[in-house]
């Protein structure tokens, strides 16, 4: 994983900017290549019942963030 900037972690809740009808998703799996130049991926289960896979390296122009997947930040009030 050297040199990778990961965006999502298992358990994170997300939504897609262009595909709102998918509903809220939860990251159910992370996979990271141990080889130099390998890819990092996440699998997300959405409310529509479908699992979709996305690239998860912020240094890649194909990262899920740049394609519209956004982390949902829960607000906590003390």
C-alpha positions in Angstrom: 0.0 0.0 0.0 3.0 2.3 -0.1 2.2 5.5 -1.8 -1.6 5.0 -1.8 -3.9 7.6 -0.4 -7.1 5.8 0.5 -10.5 7.5 0.5 -12.9 5.0 2.0 -12.7 2.4 4.8 -14.9 -0.6 5.7 -18.0 0.6 7.4 -18.1 4.1 5.8 -21.4 5.3 4.6 -21.6 6.9 1.1 -23.9 8.4 -1.5 -23.3 9.0 -5.2 -23.9 12.5 -6.6 -25.3 11.3 -10.0 -27.0 8.1 -8.9 -29.1 9.2 -5.9 -31.7 6.4 -6.8 -29.1 3.9 -5.6 -29.7 5.2 -2.0 -27.1 5.3 0.8 -24.3 2.7 0.5 -22.0 1.1 3.0 -18.4 0.0 2.3 -18.5 -3.8 3.0 -15.0 -4.7 1.7 -11.6 -3.2 1.0 -9.0 -4.8 -1.2 -5.4 -3.5 -1.5 -2.7 -4.8 -3.8 0.7 -5.4 -2.2 2.5 -5.0 -5.5 3.9 -1.6 -6.6 1.4 -0.1 -9.1 -1.4 -2.4 -7.9 -4.9 -1.1 -7.4 -7.0 -0.4 -4.3 -10.7 -1.1 -4.4 -13.8 -1.0 -2.2 -17.1 -2.9 -2.6 -20.2 -0.9 -1.6 -23.6 -2.3 -0.8 -26.3 0.2 -1.7 -29.9 0.5 -0.5 -31.2 -0.7 -3.9 -29.6 -4.1 -3.0 -26.8 -3.9 -5.5 -23.1 -4.2 -4.6 -20.8 -2.0 -6.7 -17.0 -1.8 -6.8 -14.9 1.3 -7.1 -11.3 2.3 -7.2 -10.2 3.8 -3.9 -6.8 5.6 -4.5 -7.1 9.4 -4.2 -3.9 9.7 -6.4 -5.7 8.0 -9.3 -7.9 10.1 -11.6 -10.3 7.1 -11.6 -10.8 7.2 -7.8 -14.4 6.9 -6.7 -14.3 10.4 -5.2 -13.7 12.0 -8.6 -16.5 9.9 -10.1 -19.0 11.2 -7.6 -19.0 9.0 -4.6 -19.2 11.0 -1.4 -18.6 10.1 2.2 -21.6 10.7 4.5 -20.4 12.4 7.7 -22.6 11.7 10.7 -22.9 14.7 13.0 -22.6 14.2 16.7 -23.8 16.8 19.2 -22.4 16.8 22.7 
